[in-house]
């Protein structure tokens, strides 16, 4: 198990390196001249020349990449061209906020999604089941920005229960902080819940039809033991795989939702960097998102092995 | 004398029906039987007869869509039907427990075995989890599992099939039930393991005074374990009575048909089987009168009009047939048109003059165990400072130097337990699997290492019939398209010509030409297997590999397919490699037999040679393990546990489980080849005289014909 984890971590490092090469290459072929971007449209050729020399933009690409990558290894993501500040602290701050938002959404997606899936499976073809279907499909079939705007319209504009967006640090009161967090979190949850609830429903139904559930019923076990000990644990295996993939979707959604709710997190930083062609910032943010995605998949695989003894133990005992 | 005991279970007029879109499906109709404390009752019948429905109805496990009614359904003197769902749940597992067919699917894959065994004790006897676990270990020990502490901590996939079934039996016994229902408990197991499980059940039954309801399609197994038997047909009881008398002197035509369909494990009994014609009636629209009359050779006018009543042809017996007592003198074989002897050309078709059609020499195939990373090891070589990685995978030798030859028109039987490599051998001979080493010659062409395009002409000559026709027929194609496909692929026929050929092929496997437009799901199991055979015959092959081709079929259907294969062999001069775990089938059909164990051949010879001593200890164990209806019980027991997972190539491959092991020589030296008669070869360290003196589990002459 430990060996497996180490092997996977080594693979992730390799993947991140490949990703860094790709990111660097892509940002090189983007249109636009970095020095002109910094100095503005009316910069003189001499000034541009000077900036390019200062930033080392005239060196061969390999040398530029080596410099950039060795800095990253030391935890230095470089300077943002637009904000003219070191990227590290900016990124850390945005990442912290987004991590809270993503974690809350993820917990909601997982818990509510699995719960809805189980309920729908147990009450198959009853009104509750149909209601769950409609609810989940509604969320996934309309893009995040619509539900974000609808949420603001209903809860901020009409009902006036919540602020329309922005961010307030925890230091200024938990209520304020939470009120600005819940909107984007619920929007993200709503758009992602269909994956989890639909898959849990179908795998739960399959498990409930299995021989070992019939055998558990034949043992005369109470229904709740059958559902949660015998059925759910096995039914969750495919759901876990999808949850890991959903982390990717979550970061896609975060870019949109943070923009709609004016939530100053990683997603907005990515949007800002791309919009303004802030190349070092694009590289840094995307690399961080890749790392998060890899780690989420590793976590899912480890959890999968923990729940599935057939993966945990390869060999027979006797 | 004490007063007569009250029955533990009384079932009278049990009916189960389902409302379907088109009407009512009558799954069970008027089923009645009773079970005394300590009695074992066998519930026999083919698939679709409603055996399992009886079990689920007793347990209250039929879904809400099933309508259950009964005049009387009493367990331990109390009514079952009027109980609330909660009361039924408390009864399940506590007073009546069930063991299901396939142990692997009946165990939860993600819960340790010990906890699964302990559960009934926690929920029915109120034991704490730790106490229950300790008790579960004790139970596992009682059902014959060595090292029960280790097994209790293991997960189901880590256990062998026999151990899984033992664990399930332990689970069923956990709350000390009065009634144990066994639903085909040995059907998924190898015959040697089956014999062990039956031994266990028998001893448990004695020591615990258990009542057993034993559900099986296998009459031999029922004969072994049960003193009375109840034969079901299409949801109705057709005959009940003491097992011995019923099997010796069956009164109902269906019982007679079932017995006549069974291939017998006997030397020189190669007479044609007499299967039951026709198929099960449509239970949504059952025929008037006796349900069996459309298939009954004894029927008369009354049978078509009125449903028969029960009558008693002897003590404790009852039979639902109008003609009881009138048909005694006419055997089933006579009634359906007489049994012709099978034995054709004297001495079998191993026509010495013609060269063999298929020759296999020293065939080898191994599979790597585990993935790439599992084979990687870090070891410090002597004299080196740092450990170095080395890549040394472990292998499973599926085929470990197998040689054989098959003459035109010959049936070569291949028997062995699951995992012995028989399927790999069948597929490798056809180059569906590439061998690692060795020669395969089919019709004079070497195909062992030839590239695919050179094999193509041989592919036309050598075809395969698979075990499971459900998964080997494309569900989206019609029967006609399925059979025409090889014709088109090999450019043998197309268009109208192909359609005509499909009609001929269907006729050859005794199906009406109208079947060409049907889809596989519209066919019964036996019909699907006939389509599988027709597809294999489409290219006019000369050699067929039948991989457990009749194993999934009911006995009456199996008999018909076996007859068909024999007819085809005769008409077309086909040679067969007939792979099966069922020795009776091999004894019935094959001319010569190979006995395989762990990738190698233990014994080979003509069928009459292999069935009689001298034989290999493994052959002896296999033969003695077959449960049969025509003889008593004396068996060789093989060790199940303690056997290594793979054979490491040293000594005899059967050493781990051999009941007649000699000692060190068996573990270190490859056994010599003994040749007691021309063509009969045994690989064993025992002296030939010792093997020749072994008692024969098989009767030399066919048993007295069943009336």
HADDOCK unambig.tbl for C-alpha pairs under 7 A between the chains (distance, minus, plus):
assign (segid A and resid 211 and name CA) (segid B and resid 105 and name CA) 5.53 0.50 0.50
assign (segid A and resid 211 and name CA) (segid B and resid 106 and name CA) 4.90 0.50 0.50
assign (segid A and resid 212 and name CA) (segid B and resid 105 and name CA) 5.97 0.50 0.50
assign (segid A and resid 212 and name CA) (segid B and resid 106 and name CA) 4.10 0.50 0.50
assign (segid A and resid 212 and name CA) (segid B and resid 107 and name CA) 5.18 0.50 0.50
assign (segid A and resid 212 and name CA) (segid B and resid 108 and name CA) 5.33 0.50 0.50
assign (segid A and resid 215 and name CA) (segid B and resid 106 and name CA) 5.88 0.50 0.50
assign (segid A and resid 218 and name CA) (segid B and resid 92 and name CA) 5.69 0.50 0.50
assign (segid A and resid 218 and name CA) (segid B and resid 93 and name CA) 5.95 0.50 0.50
assign (segid A and resid 218 and name CA) (segid B and resid 97 and name CA) 6.78 0.50 0.50
assign (segid A and resid 218 and name CA) (segid B and resid 98 and name CA) 6.73 0.50 0.50
assign (segid A and resid 219 and name CA) (segid B and resid 92 and name CA) 5.68 0.50 0.50
assign (segid A and resid 219 and name CA) (segid B and resid 93 and name CA) 4.00 0.50 0.50
assign (segid A and resid 219 and name CA) (segid B and resid 97 and name CA) 6.74 0.50 0.50
assign (segid A and resid 219 and name CA) (segid B and resid 120 and name CA) 6.07 0.50 0.50
assign (segid A and resid 220 and name CA) (segid B and resid 89 and name CA) 4.67 0.50 0.50
assign (segid A and resid 220 and name CA) (segid B and resid 90 and name CA) 5.79 0.50 0.50
assign (segid A and resid 220 and name CA) (segid B and resid 91 and name CA) 6.99 0.50 0.50
assign (segid A and resid 220 and name CA) (segid B and resid 92 and name CA) 4.62 0.50 0.50
assign (segid A and resid 220 and name CA) (segid B and resid 93 and name CA) 5.17 0.50 0.50
assign (segid A and resid 221 and name CA) (segid B and resid 123 and name CA) 6.56 0.50 0.50
assign (segid A and resid 230 and name CA) (segid B and resid 108 and name CA) 6.81 0.50 0.50
assign (segid A and resid 234 and name CA) (segid B and resid 110 and name CA) 6.88 0.50 0.50
assign (segid A and resid 307 and name CA) (segid B and resid 110 and name CA) 6.92 0.50 0.50
assign (segid A and resid 308 and name CA) (segid B and resid 110 and name CA) 5.86 0.50 0.50
assign (segid A and resid 309 and name CA) (segid B and resid 110 and name CA) 5.83 0.50 0.50
assign (segid A and resid 309 and name CA) (segid B and resid 155 and name CA) 6.86 0.50 0.50
assign (segid A and resid 310 and name CA) (segid B and resid 157 and name CA) 6.72 0.50 0.50
assign (segid A and resid 315 and name CA) (segid B and resid 158 and name CA) 6.97 0.50 0.50
assign (segid A and resid 316 and name CA) (segid B and resid 158 and name CA) 4.41 0.50 0.50
assign (segid A and resid 316 and name CA) (segid B and resid 159 and name CA) 6.69 0.50 0.50
assign (segid A and resid 317 and name CA) (segid B and resid 158 and name CA) 6.02 0.50 0.50
assign (segid A and resid 318 and name CA) (segid B and resid 642 and name CA) 6.88 0.50 0.50
